[in-house]
Every structure is written in C-alpha cells, then in structure tokens.
Amino acid sequence: MAKAAPVSIVKVTNVYESLQESLRLSDGLADLNTQDRILIKPNIVSWDFDLPFPPYGVVTTSVVISALVRILADHGFRDVTIGEGALPGLSPDGDVVYETLGYRTLQERYGVKLVDFNKGEFLSIDYGDGLMLDIAKQAIEADKIINVPVLKTHNQAKVSLGIKNLKGCLNKKSKQSCHGIGDQELSRMFPRIIDKLPVALTIIDGLYTLEKGPGPTGKAFRKNLLISSRDPFACDLVGAAILGYQAKEVAHLCNYAQSHGRSLELADYEVKGENVADHQEYVTYDWEWSEEDTGPAGFEKRGITGLAIRKYDSSLCTGCSVQYNPMLILLSSAFKGEPFPNVEVVSGKQHLAANSFDNTVLFGKCACHLNKNNPNIKKAIPIWGCPPDLEKFVELLAKEGIECDYKEYVRFRHYLFGRYKESEGFSLADWSVK
C-alpha cells in the first residue's frame, strides 16, 4: 500500500502565512495542475439575517478562504470556483450569503467563480449496491476539489470534518437519504460520497472549534489551528484526535477505514508541524439527556413534568436538526410551573409514538409520515415541514393549550450571539475579506 500523504498542523499567527506553511509542510499543492478546474468547497451549513447568528466554529472563515484563493492565484491557478449547497429553507439566497462573506471581493479581485449548488444541476451518480446520489454537477466536473471544513463536533456524527463536509455537494433529497436507517444509516452513507469526487486537498479550518455542533447552539472556542493534507482520511483522523476522539470511536471513520483498507491508528500516519498532543483537548459532541429519555437534562433539573421529548437520532435530517434546539427552547418557555398535559414529542424516521400519552407532537415531515396511522396516538399534533416552521410550531401548540413564547427564542438567539466577546478572540471580521 502506498504511503499516505503527510498531515500538517500549523498554529495560526498570520492566516495567509500560516496557510502557506501548512501547505508547504503537507505538500498540499502537489496534486494540482495550474490548468485544473479547481472547486473550493467551504462549510456554509446555514446563515440567518433575521436573528443574531454567531458563525464561530460553524461556518468556514472567510479569512482562510481568502488566503487560499490568494495562494492559488500566486501559483498561477486561474480557473477557481467556490461552491456550496447550504440548507435550502434555512439560508437566504446563496448569492446573498456569498456577498456577506466577502466572496464577491474575491470574484472581483481574482476572477473566482461563485456557484450555489442549490440553483444548479445535479447528476445522478451510481455508487453501486443500488445506491444513487444526486451530486452537484460542478463538483463532479471539477478536475480537483479543495475541501475546507471547520474543526467541529457533531451531535449525530461526533465529529464533522472533511469527509462529512462533502455532504453539502448533494441535493436536498440525497442529503435526506443520508439520514436513513439500516444500511442507509448516517455513518454508513456520507463516507461514501467522497468516492466519486476528485478531492485533492483538505484544509481543516481550526481558527475556532465547536462543542455540541454543528450549529450555532453549540459553544465555540478559539483554537487557531490549520490542519492540511492531500489524504482526506488522514486529515480527518488528525482533526478528530485534536478534538479528543480516537478514530475507532467515530463510526463513520471506522466505516471508511474498513471499506478502503486504512489503519485507524494515528501512529501509522506522518504528522508534520505541531504535535497532536500539544493541542489535543476533548470537545464534547452530545447534549445530556435524561436516563428515561424524557428530555434534556436541563428540563429535568427545572422540574418539568408531563412532557417526554425523545432524543434525536441519526435519522433526523439536518434541517430538523437545526430547528431541534430552538424547539426545545420554545417548549421550555411554555413551562409555568405546572405539568405539561401528558405530551410526547417524536422526530426523525425511527421514533414511534408510545401509547401512554394524551398528546403526541410529531416534529417534522418524517415523523408525521411514520406515525400517520399509529394506533398508539390519542391526539396527534403534526408539525409538518421539511424542516418545520417554528412560528407555525408555536401557533399549533397554542391551540392545544401549550403556550410557547417565541420572544423567548429570540432572546435565546441574542444570548448565543452575546456570549462571544472580541476581547476573548472572537471576531466577526474573520468572515469578511479585506
């Protein structure tokens, strides 16, 4: 077996110079030709202009993307595209987000093309074993892809790094199919996406890292690292280790290693630059839940009763996942010291409502379909949508006497944004291009 390409870990001082060093140590441009059509794939899972949105550890920083584009231009690359397929329905128009992130400046300065996968064509790709995935045409037709994920955890996948970031190349239907059950379970599905994509370089943006990710409800920390490699699996292996996870603890890395004959042992890979051990710090990925599966641990501590919220699983699609924590905040706001009216909340593609509840909230289209004819349900409160609309959620629960306060969610969003201080190293300027 050929020797794996090295992985570089660089402590960031000046982003441009640090990225240059990262690519030098990893020989990151070795597989690229200046005539290649290069696609840069950042991580822009969502954006919000209506309420405060802290992008720390959630969205790839523009300063890293800008430095990468500049380095490519310095080396004579002229056919460069930035492309992403953010969550439809949760993000504004991709062009508006690109404008906000400063990508228009890169377009004007370097001739970079900008594409929103959700607006373009998707090609149906045969992965064998009956698996077909619809992938953005621009990703399939690129000569080389430079994948630029964020160093973050994921409450369903433990870590969300390079391999996971490629899920953004799929259309909505295929993204949803990655959150299946059995052979289509999340940890089995998304590691396969990369097999049909020409990923030549992975750069993990570790300026920030995120616990309880992948969305802004998790807590971010300043990390100031760049991790690069021409070997996407080795890069993710190192990224996971920095977050405090051995590869054997991460199901999708195990599945990838098994299907590609790769070692899960970090010692079998060459790491240049900084030592993993010097930056390794466990970052929790999951939310604490009651042992009885009746809701978050915080609900139990508040004395909330009469309510059972079944914990999300990997079949919960990203759209509902992004709305899940806000849903919890809204339910929390309805607690006024009295028990809820014997309510169960189910979500995803696997949760079947129990027979001991007077009211059953079906959160999202999948739960509504799965439980449509469930004889256990006495009174269904279906919250349709893919993902559900939170204001509609408030309206429908109010009809059943459960008074959620949407203003409480708005206050929560301001709280999330307000806990990051520039004096502590958090700067929105990292999502702009100078």
C-alpha positions in Angstrom: 0.0 0.0 0.0 1.3 3.4 -1.0 2.5 5.6 1.8 -0.2 8.1 2.9 0.5 11.8 2.3 1.6 13.7 5.4 -0.8 15.8 7.5 0.4 19.2 8.7 -0.7 21.0 11.8 0.2 24.7 12.0 -0.5 27.2 14.8 -2.0 30.3 13.2 -0.4 33.7 13.6 -1.0 35.4 10.3 -3.6 33.4 8.3 -2.0 33.8 4.9 1.5 33.0 6.1 0.3 30.1 8.3 -1.7 28.6 5.4 1.4 28.8 3.2 3.3 27.0 5.9 0.6 24.4 6.2 0.6 23.7 2.5 4.4 23.6 2.4 4.6 21.0 5.2 1.8 18.9 3.6 3.0 19.4 0.0 -0.6 20.4 -0.4 -0.5 21.7 -4.0 1.4 18.7 -5.3 -1.6 17.0 -6.9 -2.8 20.2 -8.6 -2.1 21.5 -12.1 -2.4 25.2 -12.9 -4.7 24.2 -15.8 -7.1 22.3 -13.5 -10.6 23.5 -12.8 -10.4 23.9 -9.1 -13.5 23.8 -6.8 -13.2 25.1 -3.3 -15.9 23.6 -1.0 -16.3 25.6 2.2 -18.7 24.7 5.0 -21.7 27.1 5.0 -24.4 25.0 6.6 -26.7 27.9 7.1 -26.9 31.7 7.7 -29.5 33.9 9.3 -30.1 37.6 8.7 -33.3 37.8 10.8 -31.8 37.0 14.1 -28.2 37.2 15.5 -26.1 34.4 14.0 -22.7 33.5 15.6 -20.7 31.8 12.9 -17.8 30.8 15.2 -16.9 27.2 14.7 -19.9 26.8 12.4 -19.0 28.4 9.1 -15.6 28.3 7.3 -13.9 31.6 8.0 -13.6 34.0 5.0 -10.0 34.8 6.0 -9.0 31.2 5.4 -10.9 31.1 2.1 -9.4 34.4 1.1 -5.8 33.3 1.9 -6.3 30.1 -0.1 -7.6 31.9 -3.1 -4.7 34.3 -2.9 -2.2 31.4 -2.7 -3.7 29.7 -5.7 -3.5 33.0 -7.6 0.1 33.4 -6.6 0.8 29.9 -8.0 -0.9 30.6 -11.3 -4.3 29.0 -10.9 -6.9 30.8 -12.9 -9.9 28.6 -13.0 -11.1 28.6 -9.4 -14.7 28.2 -8.3 -16.2 28.4 -4.8 -19.3 26.3 -4.4 -21.6 25.2 -1.6 -25.1 23.9 -1.2 -26.3 25.4 2.1 -29.6 24.2 3.7 -32.5 25.3 1.5 -35.2 26.9 3.5 -32.8 27.8 6.4 -30.5 30.0 4.5 -31.1 33.1 2.3 -30.2 33.0 -1.3 -26.6 31.7 -1.7 -25.6 34.8 -3.6 -26.6 37.0 -0.6 -24.6 34.8 1.7 -21.5 34.9 -0.6 -21.9 38.7 -0.6 -22.0 38.8 3.2 -18.9 36.5 3.5 -16.9 38.8 1.2 -16.7 36.3 -1.7 -17.7 39.0 -4.2 -14.5 40.7 -3.4 -12.6 37.5 -4.3 -14.6 37.3 -7.5 -13.6 40.9 -8.4 -10.0 40.6 -7.3 -9.1 37.1 -8.6 -11.8 36.2 -11.1 -13.2 33.4 -8.8 -16.5 32.0 -9.9 -19.2 31.6 -7.3 -21.9 28.8 -7.5 -24.8 28.0 -5.3 -25.3 24.2 -5.8 -29.0 24.5 -4.9 -29.5 26.6 -8.0 -27.6 24.4 -10.4 -27.9 21.0 -12.0 -27.3 17.7 -10.1 -26.1 14.5 -11.7 -27.3 11.1 -10.5 -24.2 9.1 -9.6 -24.2 5.3 -9.2 -22.3 4.2 -6.1 -23.1 0.6 -6.5 -25.2 -1.7 -4.4 -28.3 0.2 -5.6 -27.2 3.5 -4.1 -27.7 6.5 -6.3 -26.9 10.0 -5.1 -27.5 13.3 -6.8 -24.3 15.4 -6.7 -23.8 19.0 -7.9 -22.6 19.0 -11.5 -19.9 21.5 -10.7 -18.4 19.1 -8.1 -18.5 16.1 -10.4 -17.0 18.1 -13.3 -14.2 19.8 -11.3 -10.7 18.5 -12.0 -9.8 18.9 -8.4 -11.7 19.8 -5.2 -10.1 21.6 -2.2 -12.3 20.8 0.8 -12.3 23.4 3.5 -14.4 22.2 6.5 -14.4 23.5 10.1 -12.9 21.8 13.1 -16.1 21.0 14.9 -18.1 18.3 16.7 -21.5 17.0 15.5 -24.2 15.8 17.8 -25.1 12.9 15.5 -21.7 12.0 14.0 -19.3 13.0 16.9 -17.1 15.0 14.5 -17.8 16.9 11.3 -14.7 17.4 9.3 -13.6 16.9 5.6 -15.5 13.7 4.7 -18.7 15.0 6.3 -18.4 18.4 4.7 -18.9 16.8 1.2 -22.5 16.1 2.1 -23.0 19.8 1.0 -22.5 18.6 -2.6 -25.7 16.7 -2.6 -29.2 17.9 -3.4 -31.8 18.0 -0.7 -33.3 14.6 -1.4 -29.9 12.9 -1.3 -29.0 14.7 1.8 -32.1 13.4 3.4 -31.4 9.9 2.2 -28.1 10.0 4.1 -30.1 10.1 7.3 -31.7 6.7 6.9 -31.8 3.5 8.9 -30.0 0.2 8.5 -27.6 0.2 5.6 -28.5 3.8 4.9 -27.7 5.0 8.4 -25.7 8.3 8.5 -22.3 6.9 9.5 -22.5 4.4 6.6 -23.8 6.8 4.0 -21.8 10.0 3.9 -18.3 8.4 4.0 -19.2 7.0 0.5 -19.8 10.5 -1.0 -16.1 11.2 -1.4 -15.5 8.0 -3.5 -16.9 9.8 -6.7 -15.4 13.2 -6.0 -11.9 14.4 -7.0 -10.8 15.7 -3.6 -7.1 16.6 -3.9 -6.6 18.6 -0.7 -8.4 19.0 2.6 -7.8 22.1 4.8 -9.5 22.0 8.2 -10.2 25.5 9.3 -9.5 25.4 13.0 -9.4 29.1 13.8 -12.4 28.2 16.0 -13.7 24.9 17.2 -17.2 24.0 18.4 -18.7 21.7 21.0 -22.1 20.2 20.7 -22.1 21.1 17.0 -22.7 21.5 14.1 -24.9 24.6 14.6 -24.7 27.9 16.4 -26.4 26.5 19.5 -23.1 24.7 20.3 -20.4 26.6 22.1 -17.3 27.8 20.2 -13.7 28.2 21.4 -10.8 29.9 19.7 -8.3 27.3 18.6 -6.0 29.0 15.9 -5.1 25.8 14.0 -4.9 24.8 10.4 -4.8 21.1 9.5 -4.0 20.2 5.9 -3.4 17.0 3.9 -3.7 15.5 0.4 -5.1 12.5 2.2 -8.6 13.3 3.3 -8.9 10.3 5.7 -5.6 11.1 7.5 -6.6 14.7 7.7 -9.9 13.8 9.4 -8.1 11.3 11.7 -5.8 14.1 13.0 -8.8 16.5 13.3 -10.7 14.0 15.3 -7.7 13.5 17.5 -7.3 17.2 18.1 -11.0 17.2 19.2 -10.2 14.4 21.6 -11.6 11.4 19.7 -9.8 8.3 18.6 -10.8 7.1 15.1 -12.2 3.9 16.5 -14.7 5.9 18.5 -16.1 7.6 15.4 -18.4 5.3 13.4 -18.0 6.9 10.0 -14.2 6.9 10.2 -14.4 3.2 11.1 -16.7 2.5 8.1 -14.4 4.5 5.8 -11.3 2.7 7.1 -12.9 -0.7 6.6 -14.1 0.0 3.0 -10.7 1.5 2.0 -8.3 -0.8 3.9 -7.0 2.1 6.1 -5.4 2.0 9.5 -7.3 3.7 12.4 -4.1 4.2 14.3 -2.8 7.7 14.3 0.8 6.4 14.8 0.6 5.0 11.2 0.4 8.5 9.7 3.0 11.1 9.3 2.2 14.4 11.0 4.3 17.5 10.4 4.5 20.8 12.2 2.8 21.0 15.6 2.3 17.9 17.8 -1.2 16.5 18.1 -0.7 16.0 21.9 0.0 19.7 22.4 -3.4 20.7 21.0 -5.5 17.8 21.9 -8.4 18.7 24.1 -11.7 16.8 24.4 -14.6 18.7 23.0 -18.0 17.2 23.9 -20.3 16.5 21.0 -23.6 15.5 22.6 -26.4 17.1 24.7 -27.1 15.5 28.1 -30.5 13.7 28.2 -32.5 12.1 31.0 -32.0 8.4 31.6 -35.7 7.9 30.9 -35.4 9.6 27.5 -37.9 12.3 28.6 -35.9 15.3 27.6 -32.7 17.3 28.1 -31.1 17.1 31.5 -31.8 20.8 32.0 -35.6 20.1 31.7 -35.3 17.5 34.5 -33.4 20.0 36.7 -36.1 22.6 36.2 -38.7 20.1 37.4 -40.6 19.9 34.0 -43.0 17.0 34.1 -45.8 15.8 31.9 -43.5 16.0 28.8 -41.4 13.4 27.1 -39.1 14.5 24.3 -37.5 11.6 22.7 -33.8 12.2 22.0 -32.8 12.9 18.3 -31.0 10.1 16.5 -29.0 10.0 13.3 -32.2 9.7 11.2 -33.1 13.3 12.0 -32.1 15.3 8.9 -30.0 18.4 9.1 -33.0 20.7 8.5 -34.9 19.4 11.5 -31.7 19.1 13.5 -31.1 22.8 13.1 -34.6 23.5 14.3 -34.5 21.0 17.1 -32.7 23.1 19.8 -35.0 26.1 19.1 -37.9 23.7 19.5 -36.6 22.8 23.0 -36.2 26.4 23.9 -39.8 27.1 22.9 -41.1 24.1 24.9 -39.1 25.3 27.9 -40.7 28.7 27.6 -44.2 27.1 27.9 -43.4 25.7 31.4 -45.0 27.9 34.0 -44.6 25.5 37.0 -47.4 23.2 36.1 -47.0 19.8 34.4 -47.5 19.6 30.6 -50.7 17.9 29.5 -49.1 14.5 29.2 -47.2 15.2 25.9 -44.8 13.2 23.9 -42.6 14.6 21.2 -41.1 12.4 18.5 -38.9 13.2 15.5 -36.9 11.6 12.7 -37.5 8.4 10.8 -37.5 5.8 13.6 -39.4 7.2 16.6 -42.8 5.6 17.0 -45.2 7.3 19.4 -46.0 5.4 22.7 -49.5 4.6 23.9 -49.3 6.3 27.3 -49.7 9.9 26.2 -52.7 12.1 25.7 -51.0 14.3 23.1 -48.3 13.4 20.6 -46.3 16.1 18.8 -44.9 14.8 15.5 -41.9 17.1 14.7 -41.2 17.2 11.0 -42.4 15.5 7.9 -40.7 12.2 8.5 -42.2 11.8 12.0 -45.6 12.7 10.6 -45.4 10.2 7.9 -44.1 7.4 10.1 -46.8 7.8 12.7 -49.7 8.7 10.4 -51.6 5.5 11.2 -50.0 4.8 14.6 -52.8 3.4 16.8 -51.0 4.4 20.0 -51.7 8.1 19.3 -54.7 9.5 21.1 -54.3 13.1 19.8 -51.8 13.9 17.2 -50.2 17.4 16.8 -48.5 17.1 13.5 -45.9 19.7 12.8 -45.4 19.3 9.0 -42.5 20.8 7.2 -39.0 19.9 6.0 -37.9 21.4 8.2 -40.8 22.6 10.4 -41.5 26.3 10.7 -41.0 27.5 14.3 -43.7 30.1 14.3 -46.2 27.5 13.0 -45.0 25.2 15.8 -45.9 27.9 18.4 -49.3 28.5 16.7 -50.3 24.8 16.6 -49.2 24.1 20.2 -51.1 27.2 21.4 -54.3 25.6 20.0 -53.7 22.7 22.4 -53.2 25.0 25.4 -49.4 24.8 25.3 -48.3 28.4 25.3 -44.8 28.8 23.9 -43.2 32.2 23.8 -41.5 32.9 20.5 -39.9 36.0 22.1 -38.0 33.7 24.5 -36.4 32.0 21.4 -35.4 35.5 20.1 -33.9 36.3 23.5 -32.0 33.0 23.4 -30.6 33.8 20.0 -29.3 37.2 21.3 -27.8 35.3 24.3 -26.0 32.9 21.9 -24.5 35.8 20.0 -23.8 37.9 23.0 -21.6 35.3 24.8 -18.8 35.8 22.3 -16.5 38.8 23.1 -13.9 40.3 20.8 -11.7 40.7 23.8 -11.7 36.9 24.1 -10.6 36.4 20.5 -13.9 36.2 18.7 -14.1 38.5 15.7 -16.8 38.7 13.0 -14.0 40.2 10.8 -12.9 36.6 10.2 -16.0 36.3 8.0 -15.0 39.2 5.8 -12.4 39.8 3.0 -10.2 42.9 3.2 
